[in-house]
Amino acid sequence: MAQDWKAVYLPAGYLNHNHDDIRRLNELIRELLKYEKSAFAKLIMTGARPGRRSSNDAVPTLDGVIIKILQKMSPEHEMMNRGDILSSIKSPMRVRIGFLRLHMYVQRQQDRTTTHVRSPWEVIDRHLENLRRESRDYKTAFARLVLAFNRHLFDGTKSATDIAKIVVSLPSPEEVQEALDTGAQMASPEDEAQDGADGTGDYPLWAAITSVPTKIDQTGQA
């Protein structure tokens, strides 16, 4: 079945390992992935830009942004109502999107002070590489802080203008260490309420924080 599908939908020379056809397919995949990542970033930053029309509108909560992303980018969720989508969201997804959201807000604030605008994905990739070297306890504590930061910053009452006045940051190593010292890497009551009795969702949060797909290599793989 897989070979039949490839014969119908892929370039004629792909199955024969034709270099030019493989290259063209990889270039197409890279372009599509770049478009998807751009659309993904815009959804993550929904409501982030202060403006006269939206200055008094509240920036969506983390769950609100995740619902919008799933409705726009997941065929499985496209026709689901808001309540059903909300019940399907687990903490690992909240951690991933919350991590990306904080990074993009930090990058937006930094871009105001420099003429060199960097891609947020490059910074995110480097941060993830560093996090992968940390212990499971460290990554779990970091993930819990990401959720806490998002709850505080995007509480459903602050407007884009309000948030623009706040220095947005990610959990620092010192804050993570303090959380480890005080046992705050354990599930918070808010996480347990969202995610069930053990607050872990589909798998541990230490895995969620190091499985954020952001990088596109030269073969078009994400």
Steps between C-alpha positions, in 0.01 A plus 500: 500500500777745587677440169172544308435829680851623418460402135179705472582809703879546490716609204553230239870459573467486880469122524796461264714723725528772238707773663322795336152372590603435860656845524188671362279309742722595794492865393120490484478342846734764643289782356178347633653451845623861506147617419352276770751625758422861411126436534564313826697793644224746409244286679720472808527879508125560460409832657861592571526816294380816676278718282223752520229251413616220728677690776222427749441138396643234729779285358374139489593260776735214417207263455328754277804516271532119493133465404550747214810313381322164504196638320718648225772236465357166614239329277406285799395808699373723220131411544508443877333746736708704741410289804604174336828650382569637847444158659749346255784737598758349736786660691775387256331701224458795734869484585608492135280787385562697819876462450480622140269786596731632770797477265319694228394774740856529629628521142239764409612719792868456412436588135382846607850582623707373207519547124586132452178297514572132560281201430343386828539138388880519507496620861241237593705221341810600697303517824353155441844357433615634837191369679553151362823479699323569830364241742142379496429684825639824357288469185188419703555804723564715193178375340298576814640854503415546131138418584504731803651788300231458233220494757629824654577688179209382282223493758222608265484856637819668371497674162789508255572852622515377860737216414722732294580681826614176667848356452420148384749227587545126509583311820863570590739231628479667842122481501508137391750418775282675756204295378707183537608598850141564609353196324302714256572258216211296636159552339327820607128497592424687176681238291329215682160658443574538128665166443360243738611369836867455420539816291718324244274475194611256233862486619734678740554874463877460483441331163262772382751781541761328281267383222397835355535464119657817361795416281494437124814338365632505146290200395179673601452291812356675805 
